[in-house]
């Protein structure tokens, strides 16, 4: 899946904002608490076509049973949010390839 995350969030209702207007540490904590599995990636790695920024290592939550991931998303002037998005199985495997630890 390669797309513009900003456009997706503007045009779709198929996502959940679990935490908004927060900092990196608060979002990381939310991702760790709300995920069945957590993988960690380096800052700047691409997930779903978007480069993630934050305090490394950056958590990416996997909820395989729901078919979703939870990522942090930073928008200037709005802070950072923890967003749960639907994904395909192969998207999860691509995240596993860039993970540095779990």
Biopython code that builds the backbone (N, CA, C, O; Angstrom):
import numpy as np
from Bio.PDB.StructureBuilder import StructureBuilder

atoms = [
    (1, "UNK", "N", (0.855, -1.172, 0.000)),
    (1, "UNK", "CA", (0.000, 0.000, 0.000)),
    (1, "UNK", "C", (0.897, 1.231, 0.000)),
    (1, "UNK", "O", (1.666, 1.446, 0.937)),
    (2, "UNK", "N", (0.802, 2.011, -1.018)),
    (2, "UNK", "CA", (1.576, 3.239, -1.088)),
    (2, "UNK", "C", (0.621, 4.367, -1.431)),
    (2, "UNK", "O", (0.038, 4.398, -2.515)),
    (3, "UNK", "N", (0.472, 5.276, -0.509)),
    (3, "UNK", "CA", (-0.458, 6.377, -0.737)),
    (3, "UNK", "C", (-0.050, 7.570, 0.112)),
    (3, "UNK", "O", (0.838, 7.474, 0.959)),
    (4, "UNK", "N", (-0.699, 8.674, -0.123)),
    (4, "UNK", "CA", (-0.462, 9.859, 0.687)),
    (4, "UNK", "C", (-1.354, 9.774, 1.927)),
    (4, "UNK", "O", (-2.580, 9.807, 1.819)),
    (5, "UNK", "N", (-0.748, 9.666, 3.073)),
    (5, "UNK", "CA", (-1.502, 9.522, 4.313)),
    (5, "UNK", "C", (-2.394, 10.724, 4.569)),
    (5, "UNK", "O", (-3.530, 10.574, 5.018)),
    (6, "UNK", "N", (-1.891, 11.896, 4.290)),
    (6, "UNK", "CA", (-2.683, 13.118, 4.489)),
    (6, "UNK", "C", (-3.972, 13.071, 3.659)),
    (6, "UNK", "O", (-5.050, 13.380, 4.168)),
    (7, "UNK", "N", (-3.862, 12.688, 2.390)),
    (7, "UNK", "CA", (-5.028, 12.601, 1.516)),
    (7, "UNK", "C", (-5.994, 11.522, 2.011)),
    (7, "UNK", "O", (-7.209, 11.720, 2.016)),
    (8, "UNK", "N", (-5.442, 10.385, 2.423)),
    (8, "UNK", "CA", (-6.271, 9.296, 2.929)),
    (8, "UNK", "C", (-7.099, 9.762, 4.130)),
    (8, "UNK", "O", (-8.297, 9.486, 4.204)),
    (9, "UNK", "N", (-6.468, 10.460, 5.056)),
    (9, "UNK", "CA", (-7.173, 10.925, 6.250)),
    (9, "UNK", "C", (-8.245, 11.958, 5.904)),
    (9, "UNK", "O", (-9.258, 12.051, 6.596)),
    (10, "UNK", "N", (-8.033, 12.723, 4.855)),
    (10, "UNK", "CA", (-9.014, 13.721, 4.443)),
    (10, "UNK", "C", (-10.198, 13.100, 3.718)),
    (10, "UNK", "O", (-11.314, 13.612, 3.807)),
    (11, "UNK", "N", (-9.969, 12.002, 2.998)),
    (11, "UNK", "CA", (-10.995, 11.459, 2.108)),
    (11, "UNK", "C", (-11.656, 10.186, 2.605)),
    (11, "UNK", "O", (-12.592, 9.704, 1.968)),
    (12, "UNK", "N", (-11.212, 9.634, 3.702)),
    (12, "UNK", "CA", (-11.750, 8.366, 4.175)),
    (12, "UNK", "C", (-12.252, 8.481, 5.617)),
    (12, "UNK", "O", (-11.758, 9.290, 6.402)),
    (13, "UNK", "N", (-13.225, 7.669, 5.935)),
    (13, "UNK", "CA", (-13.695, 7.553, 7.318)),
    (13, "UNK", "C", (-13.237, 6.239, 7.933)),
    (13, "UNK", "O", (-13.610, 5.913, 9.059)),
    (14, "UNK", "N", (-12.424, 5.481, 7.191)),
    (14, "UNK", "CA", (-12.029, 4.144, 7.601)),
    (14, "UNK", "C", (-10.746, 4.158, 8.427)),
    (14, "UNK", "O", (-9.774, 3.485, 8.084)),
    (15, "UNK", "N", (-10.746, 4.923, 9.510)),
    (15, "UNK", "CA", (-9.624, 4.977, 10.438)),
    (15, "UNK", "C", (-10.144, 5.494, 11.769)),
    (15, "UNK", "O", (-11.221, 6.086, 11.840)),
    (16, "UNK", "N", (-9.372, 5.265, 12.818)),
    (16, "UNK", "CA", (-9.726, 5.765, 14.152)),
    (16, "UNK", "C", (-8.572, 6.581, 14.702)),
    (16, "UNK", "O", (-7.419, 6.153, 14.650)),
    (17, "UNK", "N", (-8.879, 7.748, 15.225)),
    (17, "UNK", "CA", (-7.886, 8.553, 15.924)),
    (17, "UNK", "C", (-7.980, 8.163, 17.397)),
    (17, "UNK", "O", (-8.977, 8.449, 18.061)),
    (18, "UNK", "N", (-6.945, 7.514, 17.896)),
    (18, "UNK", "CA", (-6.948, 7.026, 19.278)),
    (18, "UNK", "C", (-6.471, 8.091, 20.255)),
    (18, "UNK", "O", (-6.840, 8.077, 21.429)),
    (19, "UNK", "N", (-5.644, 9.018, 19.762)),
    (19, "UNK", "CA", (-5.120, 10.101, 20.581)),
    (19, "UNK", "C", (-4.732, 11.223, 19.630)),
    (19, "UNK", "O", (-4.131, 10.968, 18.587)),
    (20, "UNK", "N", (-5.068, 12.461, 19.977)),
    (20, "UNK", "CA", (-4.710, 13.573, 19.099)),
    (20, "UNK", "C", (-4.117, 14.715, 19.909)),
    (20, "UNK", "O", (-4.234, 14.768, 21.133)),
    (21, "UNK", "N", (-3.476, 15.628, 19.183)),
    (21, "UNK", "CA", (-2.858, 16.814, 19.779)),
    (21, "UNK", "C", (-1.963, 16.456, 20.959)),
    (21, "UNK", "O", (-2.022, 17.077, 22.020)),
    (22, "UNK", "N", (-1.140, 15.445, 20.746)),
    (22, "UNK", "CA", (-0.282, 14.923, 21.804)),
    (22, "UNK", "C", (1.179, 15.004, 21.372)),
    (22, "UNK", "O", (1.499, 15.521, 20.302)),
    (23, "UNK", "N", (2.042, 14.491, 22.215)),
    (23, "UNK", "CA", (3.465, 14.418, 21.907)),
    (23, "UNK", "C", (3.850, 13.005, 21.503)),
    (23, "UNK", "O", (3.039, 12.082, 21.572)),
    (24, "UNK", "N", (5.103, 12.848, 21.077)),
    (24, "UNK", "CA", (5.584, 11.538, 20.632)),
    (24, "UNK", "C", (5.487, 10.485, 21.740)),
    (24, "UNK", "O", (5.058, 9.359, 21.490)),
    (25, "UNK", "N", (5.877, 10.845, 22.942)),
    (25, "UNK", "CA", (5.889, 9.863, 24.030)),
    (25, "UNK", "C", (4.483, 9.397, 24.383)),
    (25, "UNK", "O", (4.275, 8.212, 24.643)),
    (26, "UNK", "N", (3.520, 10.305, 24.396)),
    (26, "UNK", "CA", (2.138, 9.918, 24.686)),
    (26, "UNK", "C", (1.584, 9.009, 23.597)),
    (26, "UNK", "O", (0.877, 8.045, 23.889)),
    (27, "UNK", "N", (1.900, 9.311, 22.354)),
    (27, "UNK", "CA", (1.437, 8.470, 21.247)),
    (27, "UNK", "C", (2.080, 7.092, 21.311)),
    (27, "UNK", "O", (1.414, 6.084, 21.076)),
    (28, "UNK", "N", (3.371, 7.042, 21.627)),
    (28, "UNK", "CA", (4.061, 5.756, 21.746)),
    (28, "UNK", "C", (3.405, 4.902, 22.832)),
    (28, "UNK", "O", (3.209, 3.701, 22.651)),
    (29, "UNK", "N", (3.073, 5.519, 23.941)),
    (29, "UNK", "CA", (2.434, 4.791, 25.041)),
    (29, "UNK", "C", (1.066, 4.260, 24.605)),
    (29, "UNK", "O", (0.725, 3.118, 24.912)),
    (30, "UNK", "N", (0.288, 5.067, 23.900)),
    (30, "UNK", "CA", (-1.025, 4.640, 23.410)),
    (30, "UNK", "C", (-0.881, 3.476, 22.441)),
    (30, "UNK", "O", (-1.635, 2.506, 22.519)),
    (31, "UNK", "N", (0.084, 3.565, 21.528)),
    (31, "UNK", "CA", (0.307, 2.486, 20.565)),
    (31, "UNK", "C", (0.655, 1.195, 21.302)),
    (31, "UNK", "O", (0.124, 0.134, 20.974)),
    (32, "UNK", "N", (1.530, 1.273, 22.282)),
    (32, "UNK", "CA", (1.943, 0.086, 23.031)),
    (32, "UNK", "C", (0.786, -0.512, 23.828)),
    (32, "UNK", "O", (0.707, -1.732, 23.969)),
    (33, "UNK", "N", (-0.103, 0.315, 24.347)),
    (33, "UNK", "CA", (-1.230, -0.167, 25.151)),
    (33, "UNK", "C", (-2.362, -0.747, 24.306)),
    (33, "UNK", "O", (-3.060, -1.655, 24.758)),
    (34, "UNK", "N", (-2.556, -0.242, 23.091)),
    (34, "UNK", "CA", (-3.722, -0.614, 22.275)),
    (34, "UNK", "C", (-3.420, -1.657, 21.204)),
    (34, "UNK", "O", (-4.286, -1.967, 20.386)),
    (35, "UNK", "N", (-2.200, -2.203, 21.196)),
    (35, "UNK", "CA", (-1.803, -3.124, 20.135)),
    (35, "UNK", "C", (-1.560, -4.526, 20.664)),
    (35, "UNK", "O", (-1.067, -4.713, 21.777)),
    (36, "UNK", "N", (-1.920, -5.521, 19.834)),
    (36, "UNK", "CA", (-1.627, -6.918, 20.162)),
    (36, "UNK", "C", (-0.123, -7.179, 20.100)),
    (36, "UNK", "O", (0.428, -7.935, 20.900)),
    (37, "UNK", "N", (0.520, -6.538, 19.135)),
    (37, "UNK", "CA", (1.957, -6.699, 18.903)),
    (37, "UNK", "C", (2.522, -5.320, 18.563)),
    (37, "UNK", "O", (1.852, -4.510, 17.922)),
    (38, "UNK", "N", (3.735, -5.063, 18.989)),
    (38, "UNK", "CA", (4.384, -3.786, 18.680)),
    (38, "UNK", "C", (5.734, -4.057, 18.034)),
    (38, "UNK", "O", (6.564, -4.788, 18.576)),
    (39, "UNK", "N", (5.939, -3.457, 16.871)),
    (39, "UNK", "CA", (7.230, -3.487, 16.204)),
    (39, "UNK", "C", (7.822, -2.091, 16.311)),
    (39, "UNK", "O", (7.085, -1.111, 16.417)),
    (40, "UNK", "N", (9.127, -1.993, 16.286)),
    (40, "UNK", "CA", (9.788, -0.693, 16.386)),
    (40, "UNK", "C", (10.600, -0.459, 15.127)),
    (40, "UNK", "O", (11.245, -1.371, 14.610)),
    (41, "UNK", "N", (10.561, 0.773, 14.638)),
    (41, "UNK", "CA", (11.302, 1.127, 13.434)),
    (41, "UNK", "C", (12.129, 2.381, 13.699)),
    (41, "UNK", "O", (11.890, 3.112, 14.660)),
    (42, "UNK", "N", (13.094, 2.610, 12.834)),
    (42, "UNK", "CA", (13.902, 3.831, 12.927)),
    (42, "UNK", "C", (13.126, 5.005, 12.364)),
    (42, "UNK", "O", (12.275, 4.840, 11.489)),
    (43, "UNK", "N", (13.422, 6.180, 12.868)),
    (43, "UNK", "CA", (12.821, 7.406, 12.332)),
    (43, "UNK", "C", (13.182, 7.525, 10.859)),
    (43, "UNK", "O", (14.311, 7.235, 10.464)),
    (44, "UNK", "N", (12.224, 7.951, 10.052)),
    (44, "UNK", "CA", (12.453, 8.122, 8.623)),
    (44, "UNK", "C", (12.093, 6.926, 7.783)),
    (44, "UNK", "O", (12.036, 7.035, 6.558)),
    (45, "UNK", "N", (11.843, 5.765, 8.408)),
    (45, "UNK", "CA", (11.426, 4.585, 7.639)),
    (45, "UNK", "C", (10.029, 4.813, 7.085)),
    (45, "UNK", "O", (9.215, 5.512, 7.687)),
    (46, "UNK", "N", (9.765, 4.216, 5.936)),
    (46, "UNK", "CA", (8.447, 4.338, 5.324)),
    (46, "UNK", "C", (7.513, 3.245, 5.828)),
    (46, "UNK", "O", (7.869, 2.067, 5.870)),
    (47, "UNK", "N", (6.315, 3.662, 6.206)),
    (47, "UNK", "CA", (5.235, 2.749, 6.553)),
    (47, "UNK", "C", (4.034, 3.205, 5.741)),
    (47, "UNK", "O", (3.587, 4.344, 5.874)),
    (48, "UNK", "N", (3.516, 2.327, 4.909)),
    (48, "UNK", "CA", (2.400, 2.652, 4.017)),
    (48, "UNK", "C", (2.718, 3.839, 3.115)),
    (48, "UNK", "O", (1.820, 4.598, 2.749)),
    (49, "UNK", "N", (3.969, 4.003, 2.761)),
    (49, "UNK", "CA", (4.364, 5.082, 1.872)),
    (49, "UNK", "C", (4.665, 6.393, 2.562)),
    (49, "UNK", "O", (5.071, 7.351, 1.904)),
    (50, "UNK", "N", (4.477, 6.466, 3.882)),
    (50, "UNK", "CA", (4.735, 7.699, 4.627)),
    (50, "UNK", "C", (5.952, 7.493, 5.527)),
    (50, "UNK", "O", (6.068, 6.467, 6.197)),
    (51, "UNK", "N", (6.845, 8.458, 5.540)),
    (51, "UNK", "CA", (8.003, 8.384, 6.435)),
    (51, "UNK", "C", (7.573, 8.815, 7.839)),
    (51, "UNK", "O", (7.030, 9.902, 8.033)),
    (52, "UNK", "N", (7.826, 7.941, 8.805)),
    (52, "UNK", "CA", (7.441, 8.247, 10.180)),
    (52, "UNK", "C", (8.548, 9.031, 10.872)),
    (52, "UNK", "O", (9.733, 8.734, 10.723)),
    (53, "UNK", "N", (8.134, 10.030, 11.626)),
    (53, "UNK", "CA", (9.075, 10.806, 12.418)),
    (53, "UNK", "C", (8.716, 10.659, 13.883)),
    (53, "UNK", "O", (7.578, 10.341, 14.228)),
    (54, "UNK", "N", (9.684, 10.888, 14.729)),
    (54, "UNK", "CA", (9.444, 10.782, 16.157)),
    (54, "UNK", "C", (10.731, 10.482, 16.889)),
    (54, "UNK", "O", (11.823, 10.565, 16.328)),
    (55, "UNK", "N", (10.583, 10.132, 18.148)),
    (55, "UNK", "CA", (11.722, 9.777, 18.985)),
    (55, "UNK", "C", (11.979, 8.285, 18.795)),
    (55, "UNK", "O", (11.148, 7.464, 19.183)),
    (56, "UNK", "N", (13.124, 7.921, 18.202)),
    (56, "UNK", "CA", (13.383, 6.507, 17.930)),
    (56, "UNK", "C", (13.650, 5.713, 19.200)),
    (56, "UNK", "O", (14.128, 6.271, 20.187)),
    (57, "UNK", "N", (13.352, 4.434, 19.189)),
    (57, "UNK", "CA", (12.670, 3.712, 18.124)),
    (57, "UNK", "C", (11.173, 4.031, 18.130)),
    (57, "UNK", "O", (10.568, 4.204, 19.188)),
    (58, "UNK", "N", (10.594, 4.106, 16.943)),
    (58, "UNK", "CA", (9.188, 4.482, 16.794)),
    (58, "UNK", "C", (8.329, 3.218, 16.794)),
    (58, "UNK", "O", (8.555, 2.324, 15.979)),
    (59, "UNK", "N", (7.341, 3.130, 17.700)),
    (59, "UNK", "CA", (6.482, 1.946, 17.724)),
    (59, "UNK", "C", (5.442, 1.978, 16.604)),
    (59, "UNK", "O", (4.900, 3.028, 16.259)),
    (60, "UNK", "N", (5.186, 0.806, 16.056)),
    (60, "UNK", "CA", (4.090, 0.599, 15.109)),
    (60, "UNK", "C", (3.285, -0.568, 15.676)),
    (60, "UNK", "O", (3.798, -1.677, 15.821)),
    (61, "UNK", "N", (2.027, -0.306, 15.993)),
    (61, "UNK", "CA", (1.180, -1.335, 16.576)),
    (61, "UNK", "C", (0.542, -2.192, 15.499)),
    (61, "UNK", "O", (0.111, -1.691, 14.460)),
    (62, "UNK", "N", (0.487, -3.494, 15.761)),
    (62, "UNK", "CA", (-0.138, -4.445, 14.839)),
    (62, "UNK", "C", (-1.310, -5.106, 15.563)),
    (62, "UNK", "O", (-1.147, -5.676, 16.642)),
    (63, "UNK", "N", (-2.484, -5.023, 14.957)),
    (63, "UNK", "CA", (-3.663, -5.750, 15.450)),
    (63, "UNK", "C", (-4.119, -6.659, 14.308)),
    (63, "UNK", "O", (-5.021, -6.329, 13.539)),
    (64, "UNK", "N", (-3.461, -7.813, 14.231)),
    (64, "UNK", "CA", (-3.660, -8.723, 13.108)),
    (64, "UNK", "C", (-5.102, -9.202, 12.995)),
    (64, "UNK", "O", (-5.631, -9.310, 11.889)),
    (65, "UNK", "N", (-5.743, -9.491, 14.124)),
    (65, "UNK", "CA", (-7.134, -9.974, 14.097)),
    (65, "UNK", "C", (-8.086, -8.931, 13.513)),
    (65, "UNK", "O", (-9.056, -9.283, 12.842)),
    (66, "UNK", "N", (-7.816, -7.665, 13.763)),
    (66, "UNK", "CA", (-8.651, -6.585, 13.228)),
    (66, "UNK", "C", (-8.195, -6.144, 11.837)),
    (66, "UNK", "O", (-8.921, -5.442, 11.133)),
    (67, "UNK", "N", (-6.977, -6.563, 11.444)),
    (67, "UNK", "CA", (-6.429, -6.143, 10.165)),
    (67, "UNK", "C", (-6.052, -4.674, 10.158)),
    (67, "UNK", "O", (-6.255, -3.977, 9.164)),
    (68, "UNK", "N", (-5.495, -4.198, 11.285)),
    (68, "UNK", "CA", (-5.132, -2.777, 11.399)),
    (68, "UNK", "C", (-3.716, -2.619, 11.943)),
    (68, "UNK", "O", (-3.137, -3.531, 12.532)),
    (69, "UNK", "N", (-3.188, -1.417, 11.716)),
    (69, "UNK", "CA", (-1.958, -1.004, 12.375)),
    (69, "UNK", "C", (-2.235, 0.330, 13.062)),
    (69, "UNK", "O", (-3.168, 1.047, 12.701)),
    (70, "UNK", "N", (-1.414, 0.648, 14.052)),
    (70, "UNK", "CA", (-1.506, 1.944, 14.720)),
    (70, "UNK", "C", (-0.156, 2.621, 14.552)),
    (70, "UNK", "O", (0.883, 2.065, 14.905)),
    (71, "UNK", "N", (-0.190, 3.838, 14.004)),
    (71, "UNK", "CA", (1.029, 4.603, 13.805)),
    (71, "UNK", "C", (0.873, 5.995, 14.402)),
    (71, "UNK", "O", (-0.239, 6.468, 14.636)),
    (72, "UNK", "N", (1.994, 6.631, 14.638)),
    (72, "UNK", "CA", (1.965, 8.031, 15.041)),
    (72, "UNK", "C", (2.043, 8.867, 13.771)),
    (72, "UNK", "O", (2.743, 8.517, 12.820)),
    (73, "UNK", "N", (1.318, 9.968, 13.773)),
    (73, "UNK", "CA", (1.274, 10.849, 12.612)),
    (73, "UNK", "C", (1.378, 12.272, 13.113)),
    (73, "UNK", "O", (0.570, 12.711, 13.933)),
    (74, "UNK", "N", (2.367, 12.992, 12.625)),
    (74, "UNK", "CA", (2.589, 14.361, 13.070)),
    (74, "UNK", "C", (2.182, 15.329, 11.976)),
    (74, "UNK", "O", (2.583, 15.199, 10.819)),
    (75, "UNK", "N", (1.380, 16.300, 12.369)),
    (75, "UNK", "CA", (0.964, 17.359, 11.455)),
    (75, "UNK", "C", (1.374, 18.681, 12.098)),
    (75, "UNK", "O", (0.969, 18.982, 13.221)),
    (76, "UNK", "N", (2.178, 19.469, 11.384)),
    (76, "UNK", "CA", (2.631, 20.735, 11.961)),
    (76, "UNK", "C", (1.463, 21.579, 12.487)),
    (76, "UNK", "O", (0.403, 21.647, 11.864)),
    (77, "UNK", "N", (1.668, 22.198, 13.606)),
    (77, "UNK", "CA", (0.690, 23.058, 14.282)),
    (77, "UNK", "C", (-0.462, 22.290, 14.913)),
    (77, "UNK", "O", (-1.309, 22.894, 15.572)),
    (78, "UNK", "N", (-0.517, 20.969, 14.728)),
    (78, "UNK", "CA", (-1.598, 20.174, 15.305)),
    (78, "UNK", "C", (-1.084, 19.097, 16.255)),
    (78, "UNK", "O", (-1.876, 18.447, 16.937)),
    (79, "UNK", "N", (0.214, 18.905, 16.305)),
    (79, "UNK", "CA", (0.786, 17.904, 17.180)),
    (79, "UNK", "C", (0.808, 16.527, 16.546)),
    (79, "UNK", "O", (0.692, 16.378, 15.330)),
    (80, "UNK", "N", (0.958, 15.535, 17.389)),
    (80, "UNK", "CA", (1.066, 14.150, 16.942)),
    (80, "UNK", "C", (-0.170, 13.385, 17.373)),
    (80, "UNK", "O", (-0.720, 13.624, 18.448)),
    (81, "UNK", "N", (-0.600, 12.460, 16.524)),
    (81, "UNK", "CA", (-1.776, 11.643, 16.792)),
    (81, "UNK", "C", (-1.420, 10.172, 16.644)),
    (81, "UNK", "O", (-0.519, 9.815, 15.885)),
    (82, "UNK", "N", (-2.126, 9.327, 17.369)),
    (82, "UNK", "CA", (-2.036, 7.874, 17.186)),
    (82, "UNK", "C", (-3.255, 7.470, 16.372)),
    (82, "UNK", "O", (-4.394, 7.650, 16.804)),
    (83, "UNK", "N", (-3.001, 6.919, 15.184)),
    (83, "UNK", "CA", (-4.073, 6.622, 14.239)),
    (83, "UNK", "C", (-4.076, 5.137, 13.905)),
    (83, "UNK", "O", (-3.036, 4.560, 13.589)),
    (84, "UNK", "N", (-5.257, 4.521, 13.977)),
    (84, "UNK", "CA", (-5.417, 3.117, 13.619)),
    (84, "UNK", "C", (-6.001, 3.033, 12.212)),
    (84, "UNK", "O", (-7.063, 3.588, 11.932)),
    (85, "UNK", "N", (-5.285, 2.326, 11.330)),
    (85, "UNK", "CA", (-5.650, 2.231, 9.920)),
    (85, "UNK", "C", (-5.815, 0.779, 9.495)),
    (85, "UNK", "O", (-5.076, -0.084, 9.968)),
    (86, "UNK", "N", (-6.764, 0.491, 8.618)),
    (86, "UNK", "CA", (-6.870, -0.867, 8.077)),
    (86, "UNK", "C", (-5.755, -1.108, 7.062)),
    (86, "UNK", "O", (-5.396, -0.212, 6.298)),
    (87, "UNK", "N", (-5.211, -2.323, 7.062)),
    (87, "UNK", "CA", (-4.145, -2.683, 6.125)),
    (87, "UNK", "C", (-4.351, -4.118, 5.645)),
    (87, "UNK", "O", (-5.144, -4.880, 6.198)),
    (88, "UNK", "N", (-3.613, -4.449, 4.608)),
    (88, "UNK", "CA", (-3.588, -5.824, 4.105)),
    (88, "UNK", "C", (-2.447, -6.566, 4.780)),
    (88, "UNK", "O", (-1.525, -5.955, 5.319)),
    (89, "UNK", "N", (-2.520, -7.879, 4.742)),
    (89, "UNK", "CA", (-1.493, -8.721, 5.358)),
    (89, "UNK", "C", (-0.097, -8.398, 4.809)),
    (89, "UNK", "O", (0.875, -8.377, 5.564)),
    (90, "UNK", "N", (0.003, -8.150, 3.505)),
    (90, "UNK", "CA", (1.323, -7.872, 2.934)),
    (90, "UNK", "C", (1.888, -6.538, 3.447)),
    (90, "UNK", "O", (3.106, -6.368, 3.491)),
    (91, "UNK", "N", (1.024, -5.595, 3.833)),
    (91, "UNK", "CA", (1.511, -4.343, 4.428)),
    (91, "UNK", "C", (2.173, -4.616, 5.775)),
    (91, "UNK", "O", (3.196, -4.015, 6.102)),
    (92, "UNK", "N", (1.594, -5.511, 6.543)),
    (92, "UNK", "CA", (2.181, -5.886, 7.837)),
    (92, "UNK", "C", (3.535, -6.547, 7.618)),
    (92, "UNK", "O", (4.478, -6.289, 8.366)),
    (93, "UNK", "N", (3.639, -7.387, 6.611)),
    (93, "UNK", "CA", (4.918, -8.047, 6.320)),
    (93, "UNK", "C", (5.982, -7.036, 5.897)),
    (93, "UNK", "O", (7.155, -7.195, 6.237)),
    (94, "UNK", "N", (5.586, -6.001, 5.162)),
    (94, "UNK", "CA", (6.538, -4.951, 4.772)),
    (94, "UNK", "C", (7.046, -4.192, 6.002)),
    (94, "UNK", "O", (8.215, -3.809, 6.059)),
    (95, "UNK", "N", (6.172, -3.979, 6.977)),
    (95, "UNK", "CA", (6.587, -3.319, 8.221)),
    (95, "UNK", "C", (7.572, -4.207, 8.968)),
    (95, "UNK", "O", (8.556, -3.715, 9.521)),
    (96, "UNK", "N", (7.313, -5.507, 8.989)),
    (96, "UNK", "CA", (8.223, -6.447, 9.661)),
    (96, "UNK", "C", (9.631, -6.387, 9.049)),
    (96, "UNK", "O", (10.624, -6.546, 9.759)),
    (97, "UNK", "N", (9.712, -6.161, 7.745)),
    (97, "UNK", "CA", (11.014, -6.119, 7.060)),
    (97, "UNK", "C", (11.860, -4.931, 7.514)),
    (97, "UNK", "O", (13.087, -5.025, 7.520)),
    (98, "UNK", "N", (11.238, -3.827, 7.891)),
    (98, "UNK", "CA", (12.014, -2.643, 8.306)),
    (98, "UNK", "C", (12.107, -2.511, 9.827)),
    (98, "UNK", "O", (12.758, -1.598, 10.335)),
    (99, "UNK", "N", (11.458, -3.419, 10.548)),
    (99, "UNK", "CA", (11.475, -3.351, 12.015)),
    (99, "UNK", "C", (12.886, -3.615, 12.547)),
    (99, "UNK", "O", (13.626, -4.453, 12.032)),
    (100, "UNK", "N", (13.222, -2.872, 13.592)),
    (100, "UNK", "CA", (14.536, -3.065, 14.219)),
    (100, "UNK", "C", (14.453, -3.932, 15.462)),
    (100, "UNK", "O", (15.446, -4.535, 15.869)),
    (101, "UNK", "N", (13.258, -3.998, 16.074)),
    (101, "UNK", "CA", (13.052, -4.876, 17.225)),
    (101, "UNK", "C", (11.559, -4.983, 17.484)),
    (101, "UNK", "O", (10.768, -4.161, 17.020)),
    (102, "UNK", "N", (11.190, -6.014, 18.235)),
    (102, "UNK", "CA", (9.779, -6.164, 18.643)),
    (102, "UNK", "C", (9.697, -6.598, 20.069)),
    (102, "UNK", "O", (8.599, -6.778, 20.597)),
]
sb = StructureBuilder()
sb.init_structure("model")
sb.init_model(0)
sb.init_chain("A")
sb.init_seg("    ")
for serial, (resi, resn, name, xyz) in enumerate(atoms, 1):
    if name == "N":
        sb.init_residue(resn, " ", resi, " ")
    sb.init_atom(name, np.array(xyz, "f"), 0.0, 1.0, " ", f" {name:<3s}", serial, name[0])
structure = sb.get_structure()
